[in-house]
Amino acid sequence: MAGDGVLDTNHIRIVGAVAGIGSGLTKVTVGHGLGCSPGMYRGAFDAFFTIIRKEGPLALYKGATPPAVGWAAIDSLLLGSLHNYRLFLIRNGMTEPTPVSGIPRLTMVGHGLAGIAAGITSTIIATPIEHIKVKLQLQSQRSISDRQFKGPIDCIRQIVRVQGPLGLWYGFTGSVAFRLNFGFMFLSFEGLMRVFSSLNGTSFEMSTGTANFISGGLGSFVFWFFAMPADNIKNRMMSYPHPLQYPQSSAALGHRPSFWATARSINSQHGLPGFFRGLGPCFLRAFPVNASAFFVYEGLLRVLGAEKTRHS
């Protein structure tokens, strides 16, 4: 097995980060064309065919460069740290024997802990990227000249001028609460992979790539079910002071609501359903995007000879 010897070293491995870049770019490739501006189309299929008919298939990827850079950076840190946390836990004895072969592998609890740690680590870079994304997506004006934020760079400039550099990280607590749920994502992914591995030698046996694809897609459902409340709180925090215009001075900005204050506000206005707003459309997008991303990530790990943390 490639890379087995380095499990005895404490060196940080970059192979997961490289594979993570592939995952992030895959998410943009598969998922970017699935979004559309509210009110412009009757639905997802109408948007898809209207855009292709009027502007051609490449128009589905207009504006894809900023999210491509963002997703590549986030997934590089998320999945790169995930691989290293898994190896760290293996080196420190959080293993169990693999059925039949008896080769040590990371325990299910270990996969969950590695996912939680990786999610928190990715918050460092994900928070400012998502903050800017939320600010830009709330602008409904069709003409760029009518928008307060002309683009990502202008958005950064205005936030820094009013709140200082740390203002880009407003919503950090919401981002941490949201990304803690990657523990559920990678825990469920590993559990599903073990189920599919148990089918080897039967008529239901499938290739590793197919198992990666299905497990990644189904694992994303588990992730979003648990993560949706925190995602709604995070986005509400980052949208502040929407629907009011973003101010030109820190004094005019006022007191920014905390995580718990935002949660209480959602509960008072919408009750429990308010925390799960948007879950349906999110599920529709989650499977193809995450299934493809896991397929690419796991495939790149194998191609690049990364250390194995599971054995079947």
C-alpha positions in Angstrom: 0.0 0.0 0.0 1.4 3.4 -1.0 2.4 5.7 1.8 2.1 3.2 4.7 5.6 4.0 6.1 4.9 7.7 6.7 2.2 6.8 9.2 5.1 6.6 11.7 6.1 10.2 11.0 4.6 13.5 12.2 5.1 15.3 8.9 2.1 17.2 7.6 0.9 15.6 4.3 -0.2 18.0 1.5 -1.8 15.3 -0.7 -5.2 15.8 0.9 -5.0 19.6 0.2 -4.2 18.9 -3.5 -7.1 16.5 -3.8 -9.2 19.1 -2.0 -8.6 21.6 -4.7 -10.0 19.1 -7.2 -13.0 18.6 -4.9 -13.7 22.4 -4.7 -13.4 22.9 -8.5 -15.7 19.9 -9.0 -18.4 21.5 -6.8 -18.3 24.7 -8.9 -18.4 22.7 -12.2 -21.4 20.6 -11.1 -23.2 23.1 -8.8 -22.7 26.6 -10.3 -25.2 26.1 -13.1 -27.8 24.9 -10.6 -28.4 28.3 -9.1 -30.5 31.2 -10.5 -31.7 34.6 -9.4 -35.1 34.5 -7.6 -38.1 35.6 -9.7 -36.3 35.4 -13.0 -37.5 31.9 -13.9 -40.4 29.6 -13.2 -38.1 26.9 -11.8 -34.8 25.1 -12.1 -35.7 23.4 -15.4 -37.0 26.6 -16.9 -33.9 28.5 -15.9 -31.6 25.7 -17.3 -33.2 25.5 -20.7 -33.9 29.2 -21.1 -30.3 30.1 -20.4 -29.0 27.5 -22.8 -31.5 28.5 -25.5 -30.7 32.2 -25.3 -27.0 32.2 -24.4 -25.6 28.8 -24.9 -24.3 26.2 -22.4 -21.3 28.1 -21.4 -23.6 30.8 -20.0 -24.4 28.5 -17.1 -20.9 29.2 -15.8 -20.9 33.0 -16.0 -19.4 34.4 -12.8 -17.9 31.0 -11.9 -14.3 32.3 -11.3 -14.8 33.8 -7.8 -16.7 30.8 -6.4 -14.1 28.5 -8.1 -11.3 30.2 -6.2 -13.3 30.2 -3.0 -14.4 26.6 -3.1 -10.9 25.4 -4.1 -9.4 27.3 -1.1 -12.0 26.1 1.4 -11.9 22.4 0.3 -8.2 22.4 0.1 -8.0 23.4 3.8 -11.0 21.3 4.8 -9.9 18.1 3.1 -6.2 18.7 3.6 -6.6 19.0 7.3 -9.1 16.1 7.4 -6.5 13.8 5.9 -3.9 14.9 8.5 -6.3 14.6 11.4 -7.1 11.1 10.3 -3.4 10.2 10.2 -2.8 11.8 13.6 -5.6 9.8 15.2 -4.3 6.6 13.6 -0.7 7.3 14.9 -2.2 7.8 18.3 -4.0 4.5 18.5 -7.6 5.3 17.5 -7.8 2.2 15.4 -9.6 -1.1 15.1 -8.8 -4.2 13.0 -10.4 -4.5 9.6 -12.7 -7.5 9.3 -11.0 -10.4 7.5 -7.6 -8.8 6.8 -7.1 -7.5 10.4 -5.2 -4.4 9.1 -5.6 -1.4 11.5 -8.0 1.3 10.3 -9.4 4.5 11.9 -12.5 3.9 14.0 -15.9 5.4 13.2 -15.5 7.8 16.2 -12.1 8.8 14.7 -13.7 9.7 11.4 -16.3 11.8 13.1 -13.7 13.6 15.3 -11.4 14.2 12.3 -14.4 15.7 10.4 -15.2 18.0 13.3 -11.6 19.2 13.6 -11.4 19.7 9.9 -14.6 21.7 9.8 -13.4 24.0 12.6 -10.0 24.4 10.8 -11.7 25.4 7.5 -13.7 28.1 9.3 -10.6 30.3 9.2 -10.8 30.8 5.5 -14.5 29.9 4.9 -15.9 32.7 7.1 -14.7 35.7 5.1 -15.4 34.0 1.8 -19.0 33.1 2.9 -19.5 36.6 4.4 -18.7 38.2 1.1 -20.8 35.7 -0.8 -23.8 36.4 1.4 -23.5 40.2 1.0 -23.3 39.9 -2.8 -26.1 37.4 -3.2 -28.6 39.6 -1.3 -28.3 42.3 -4.0 -31.4 42.0 -6.3 -30.5 44.8 -8.7 -29.9 43.5 -12.2 -27.6 46.4 -13.1 -24.2 46.3 -11.4 -24.1 50.1 -11.3 -27.2 50.0 -9.1 -25.7 47.7 -6.6 -23.9 48.9 -3.4 -21.2 46.2 -3.8 -19.9 46.1 -7.3 -18.1 42.8 -6.8 -16.0 40.8 -4.3 -13.1 43.3 -4.1 -15.4 46.2 -3.6 -17.3 44.3 -0.9 -14.1 43.6 0.9 -13.0 47.2 0.7 -16.3 48.5 2.2 -16.4 46.0 5.0 -12.8 46.7 6.0 -13.4 50.5 5.9 -16.4 50.2 8.2 -15.4 47.3 10.5 -11.7 46.9 10.0 -10.0 43.7 8.7 -11.6 41.5 11.4 -15.0 42.6 10.1 -14.6 40.1 7.4 -14.8 37.4 10.0 -18.1 38.6 11.5 -20.3 35.5 11.8 -17.4 33.4 12.8 -19.4 31.7 15.7 -22.2 30.8 13.2 -19.6 29.5 10.8 -18.0 27.3 13.5 -21.5 26.0 14.6 -22.2 25.2 10.9 -18.9 23.5 10.1 -18.9 21.4 13.2 -21.4 19.3 11.3 -18.8 18.0 8.9 -18.3 15.4 11.6 -21.7 14.0 10.6 -20.7 14.2 6.9 -17.5 12.2 7.1 -18.9 9.9 9.8 -21.9 9.0 7.6 -19.6 8.7 4.5 -17.4 6.2 6.2 -20.4 4.2 7.5 -21.9 4.0 4.1 -18.5 3.0 2.6 -18.3 0.1 5.1 -21.8 -1.0 4.2 -21.0 -1.0 0.5 -17.7 -2.8 1.2 -19.7 -5.6 2.9 -21.4 -6.3 -0.4 -18.2 -7.4 -2.0 -18.5 -10.9 -3.4 -22.3 -10.6 -3.8 -24.4 -9.6 -6.7 -24.7 -6.1 -5.3 -20.9 -5.5 -5.3 -19.9 -2.1 -6.7 -16.6 -0.4 -7.6 -14.9 1.9 -5.1 -15.6 4.9 -7.3 -19.3 4.2 -7.4 -19.4 3.6 -3.7 -17.6 6.9 -3.2 -20.1 8.7 -5.4 -23.2 7.3 -3.7 -21.8 7.6 -0.1 -20.8 11.2 -0.8 -24.2 12.1 -2.0 -26.1 10.4 0.8 -23.7 11.7 3.4 -24.5 15.2 2.2 -28.1 14.7 3.2 -27.1 13.8 6.7 -24.8 16.8 6.9 -27.4 19.3 5.7 -30.1 18.0 7.9 -28.0 18.7 11.0 -26.2 21.8 9.6 -29.2 23.7 8.3 -30.2 25.5 11.5 -26.7 26.8 12.0 -26.4 27.7 8.3 -29.5 29.9 8.6 -28.2 31.6 11.7 -24.8 32.1 10.1 -26.3 33.6 7.0 -28.6 35.9 9.0 -25.6 37.2 11.0 -23.5 37.8 7.8 -26.4 39.6 6.1 -26.6 42.2 8.8 -27.9 45.0 8.5 -30.0 43.7 5.5 -32.6 44.8 4.4 -31.1 48.1 5.4 -28.2 49.4 3.2 -24.7 48.7 4.5 -23.6 51.8 6.3 -20.5 54.0 5.5 -19.3 54.2 9.1 -18.9 52.0 12.1 -21.1 54.3 14.2 -24.0 53.9 11.8 -23.5 50.1 11.8 -24.8 49.8 15.3 -24.6 46.7 17.5 -24.2 43.5 15.5 -26.4 40.6 16.8 -24.7 37.7 18.4 -25.2 34.0 17.5 -27.8 33.4 20.2 -29.5 36.7 19.6 -29.9 35.8 15.9 -31.2 32.4 16.8 -33.8 33.9 19.2 -34.8 36.3 16.4 -35.4 33.5 13.9 -37.3 31.5 16.5 -39.6 34.4 17.4 -40.3 35.3 13.8 -40.7 31.8 12.2 -40.5 29.2 14.9 -38.7 25.9 14.4 -39.4 25.8 10.7 -37.4 29.0 10.3 -34.2 27.1 11.1 -34.8 24.6 8.3 -35.8 27.2 5.6 -34.2 26.3 2.3 -33.6 22.6 3.2 -35.6 21.2 0.3 -33.8 23.1 -2.5 -30.5 22.4 -0.7 -31.2 18.7 -0.8 -31.8 18.8 -4.6 -28.4 20.4 -5.1 -26.5 18.5 -2.4 -26.5 15.0 -3.9 -25.0 15.7 -7.4 -22.5 18.3 -6.1 -21.2 16.3 -3.1 -21.3 12.9 -4.8 -19.2 14.3 -7.6 -16.8 16.1 -5.2 -16.2 12.9 -3.1 -15.7 10.9 -6.2 -13.0 13.3 -7.4 -11.4 13.7 -3.9 -11.2 10.0 -3.1 -10.1 9.2 -6.6 -7.3 11.8 -6.5 -6.1 10.4 -3.1 -5.7 7.0 -4.7 -4.0 8.3 -7.8 -1.6 10.4 -5.7 -0.7 7.5 -3.5 -2.1 8.9 -0.3 -2.0 7.0 3.0 -5.1 4.8 3.5 -7.2 5.4 6.6 -9.7 2.7 5.7 -9.2 -0.9 4.5 -11.8 -3.2 3.0 
